[in-house]
Amino acid sequence: MAKSSHPAKNLSNPSSRRRSPAAQDRQRDAERTRRALLESALAEFAAKGRAGARVSEIATRAGVNKQLISYYFGGKDGLYRALVEGWQQHEDEFASKELSLAEIVEGYVRSSVEHRDISRLFIRDSLDDAPQPADDPEVGPGDTEIADMRRRQERGEIAADLDPAFLLLALQGAASVGLTFPADVRTLTGVDPASPEFADRYAEQLRRIVTRLAAPR
């Protein structure tokens, strides 16, 4: 006897039912949405600054509903904190306290070229000179960084007559020169400040300069 093809007869067949997305698929969708929002937020923050960035524009760039920003990140400030936390994880990879000061500065030069948007975002924040909310992760140099510079000075990596705080400011500015003075980079060196060539050549030169900051033996 032929099996009935009537829909009602197949309701008991699990394979004929419409299945909801698997948990793994839902997780992948959530990860894609978060990643798209972070990438869009980074572009928007870098272009307009933290204050000028708009949630609606971030959502439009990402191609999602703006309500998802609150759902995944708790709002624009949450997006910013997530970007900073991601940067800090990357920073730990090339700015270990175990490295020499010259190696760390070289790492910042290369990172400013390879990750221009996040570096531009921090420069915009500094130019805006707006106070950071109390619950924000620390972005700029602080007590920990100054203490590390003093330790380096005590072991002779930095000359005794150099002020650690001012030296840290000078190195921070030097490492980001490809972003802050791109026209000067092109004029003086003939190299594109966003190119790997600039990263290689400038990192090497700055490394040589920093090694000459050591105390005389």
Secondary structure as GFF3:
##gff-version 3
##sequence-region A 1 217
A	DSSP	three_ten_helix	7	10	.	.	.	ID=ss1
A	DSSP	three_ten_helix	14	16	.	.	.	ID=ss2
A	DSSP	alpha_helix	23	52	.	.	.	ID=ss3
A	DSSP	alpha_helix	55	62	.	.	.	ID=ss4
A	DSSP	alpha_helix	67	73	.	.	.	ID=ss5
A	DSSP	alpha_helix	76	94	.	.	.	ID=ss6
A	DSSP	alpha_helix	101	114	.	.	.	ID=ss7
A	DSSP	alpha_helix	116	128	.	.	.	ID=ss8
A	DSSP	alpha_helix	143	154	.	.	.	ID=ss9
A	DSSP	alpha_helix	164	175	.	.	.	ID=ss10
A	DSSP	alpha_helix	177	180	.	.	.	ID=ss11
A	DSSP	alpha_helix	182	189	.	.	.	ID=ss12
A	DSSP	alpha_helix	196	211	.	.	.	ID=ss13
###
